[in-house]
Amino acid sequence: MGVRKTGEYATYTEELTITTPERYQIVCITNDVERIVQESGIEDGLVLVNPMHITASCYVNDLEYGLHHDIMAWLEKLAPFHGQDGQDGEEYHHHRTGEDNGDAHLKRQLLGQQVTMSVQNGRLQLGTWEQIHYAEFDGRRPKRILVKVVGILAEN
């Protein structure tokens, strides 16, 4: 079933900026990524969606708000805001730097950094329930998301 696409290769890059009103929040960005893919003119390739911050994550899952709640509750159990390192009962060693976001760094590690999705016929190639989400763990200020589309340009 292999199909070979040939033609002019191109890349297209755009940044999204998101400011979440909450410190912890999940936002569906599928429509934004789809718009960028369509604007790129790339017919067949890949799109990379990368939060350019070490306290945020992009991931793929169902767009269901109960699931958003469950994901955040699970992450909070594994990396609570006022976590302890388990050895000396102190909060995160990272907090010794003056920061208060040690949990945000760990939550990002647990949920993952970025996603790469297939582009086919100039559109995101998503499974039935797949949606692209941005998860913020240290919000309330502007954050950038890099969206880079690479592949074969559509023939004009």
C-alpha positions as CSV (number, residue, x, y, z in Angstrom):
1,M,0.0,0.0,0.0
2,G,3.0,2.3,-0.2
3,V,2.4,5.5,-2.0
4,R,5.4,7.6,-3.1
5,K,5.0,11.3,-3.3
6,T,7.5,13.3,-5.2
7,G,7.8,17.0,-5.9
8,E,9.3,20.1,-4.3
9,Y,10.2,19.7,-0.7
10,A,9.5,22.6,1.7
11,T,9.2,23.6,5.3
12,Y,6.8,26.0,6.9
13,T,7.1,27.3,10.5
14,E,4.7,29.3,12.6
15,E,4.5,30.0,16.3
16,L,1.3,30.1,18.4
17,T,1.2,32.1,21.6
18,I,-1.0,31.0,24.5
19,T,-1.6,32.7,27.8
20,T,-3.6,30.4,30.1
21,P,-5.5,32.2,32.9
22,E,-4.8,29.2,35.3
23,R,-1.5,27.9,36.4
24,Y,-2.5,24.3,35.3
25,Q,-4.6,24.1,32.2
26,I,-5.2,21.9,29.1
27,V,-6.1,23.6,25.8
28,C,-7.1,21.8,22.6
29,I,-5.0,23.3,19.7
30,T,-6.0,20.9,16.9
31,N,-7.8,23.7,14.9
32,D,-4.8,26.0,15.2
33,V,-2.4,23.3,14.0
34,E,-4.8,22.3,11.2
35,R,-4.9,25.9,10.0
36,I,-1.1,26.1,9.9
37,V,-0.9,22.8,8.0
38,Q,-3.3,24.1,5.4
39,E,-1.5,27.5,5.1
40,S,1.8,25.7,4.6
41,G,0.7,24.3,1.2
42,I,2.4,21.0,2.1
43,E,0.4,18.1,0.8
44,D,2.3,15.1,2.3
45,G,4.7,15.2,5.2
46,L,4.9,15.7,9.0
47,V,4.0,18.4,11.4
48,L,6.0,18.9,14.7
49,V,4.2,20.6,17.6
50,N,6.6,21.7,20.3
51,P,5.9,23.8,23.4
52,M,9.0,26.0,23.7
53,H,8.9,26.0,27.5
54,I,10.1,23.4,29.9
55,T,7.0,23.5,32.0
56,A,4.5,22.7,29.3
57,S,3.7,19.7,27.1
58,C,1.9,18.9,23.9
59,Y,0.2,15.5,23.6
60,V,-2.5,13.7,21.6
61,N,-5.6,12.3,23.2
62,D,-9.4,12.5,23.2
63,L,-11.0,16.0,23.6
64,E,-13.1,15.1,26.7
65,Y,-13.0,17.5,29.7
66,G,-13.4,14.7,32.2
67,L,-10.3,13.2,30.8
68,H,-8.5,16.6,31.1
69,H,-9.5,16.6,34.8
70,D,-8.3,13.0,35.3
71,I,-4.9,13.7,33.6
72,M,-4.3,16.8,35.8
73,A,-5.4,14.8,39.0
74,W,-3.0,11.9,38.0
75,L,-0.1,14.3,37.4
76,E,-0.8,16.1,40.7
77,K,-0.6,12.7,42.6
78,L,2.7,11.9,40.9
79,A,4.2,15.4,41.1
80,P,2.3,17.5,43.7
81,F,2.8,21.3,43.8
82,H,4.4,21.1,47.3
83,G,6.2,17.8,46.6
84,Q,8.7,16.1,48.8
85,D,11.8,14.4,47.5
86,G,11.2,11.4,49.7
87,Q,14.6,11.5,51.4
88,D,14.8,14.5,53.7
89,G,11.2,15.7,53.6
90,E,12.1,18.9,51.9
91,E,10.3,20.3,48.9
92,Y,11.8,20.0,45.5
93,H,15.5,20.8,45.4
94,H,14.7,23.0,42.4
95,H,12.9,25.4,44.7
96,R,16.2,26.2,46.3
97,T,16.9,28.3,43.2
98,G,14.0,30.6,44.2
99,E,11.6,29.0,41.8
100,D,8.3,27.4,42.9
101,N,7.7,25.3,39.8
102,G,9.5,22.0,40.5
103,D,6.3,20.1,40.0
104,A,5.7,21.7,36.6
105,H,9.0,20.4,35.3
106,L,8.2,16.9,36.5
107,K,4.6,17.0,35.1
108,R,6.0,17.9,31.7
109,Q,8.4,14.9,31.8
110,L,5.5,12.6,32.7
111,L,3.2,13.8,29.9
112,G,5.9,14.3,27.3
113,Q,7.3,17.1,25.3
114,Q,6.0,17.3,21.8
115,V,4.1,15.5,19.1
116,T,4.7,14.7,15.5
117,M,1.7,14.0,13.3
118,S,1.3,12.8,9.7
119,V,0.1,15.2,7.0
120,Q,-1.8,13.7,4.1
121,N,-3.6,15.4,1.3
122,G,-2.9,18.8,3.0
123,R,-4.6,17.8,6.2
124,L,-3.7,16.4,9.6
125,Q,-4.0,12.7,9.6
126,L,-5.8,12.1,12.9
127,G,-7.4,8.9,14.3
128,T,-11.1,9.0,15.1
129,W,-10.8,10.6,18.5
130,E,-7.3,12.1,18.3
131,Q,-6.9,15.8,19.1
132,I,-3.7,17.8,19.8
133,H,-3.5,19.4,23.3
134,Y,-1.3,21.9,25.0
135,A,-0.9,21.3,28.7
136,E,0.3,24.1,30.9
137,F,1.8,23.5,34.3
138,D,3.2,27.0,35.2
139,G,0.8,29.4,33.4
140,R,-0.6,32.8,33.6
141,R,1.9,34.3,31.2
142,P,2.5,34.1,27.4
143,K,4.0,30.8,26.2
144,R,5.1,29.9,22.6
145,I,4.3,26.7,20.7
146,L,6.4,26.0,17.6
147,V,4.5,24.4,14.7
148,K,6.8,23.2,11.9
149,V,5.4,21.5,8.8
150,V,7.8,19.6,6.5
151,G,7.1,17.7,3.3
152,I,6.1,17.8,-0.3
153,L,4.4,20.9,-1.6
154,A,1.0,20.5,-3.3
155,E,1.2,20.8,-7.1
156,N,-0.3,24.0,-8.4
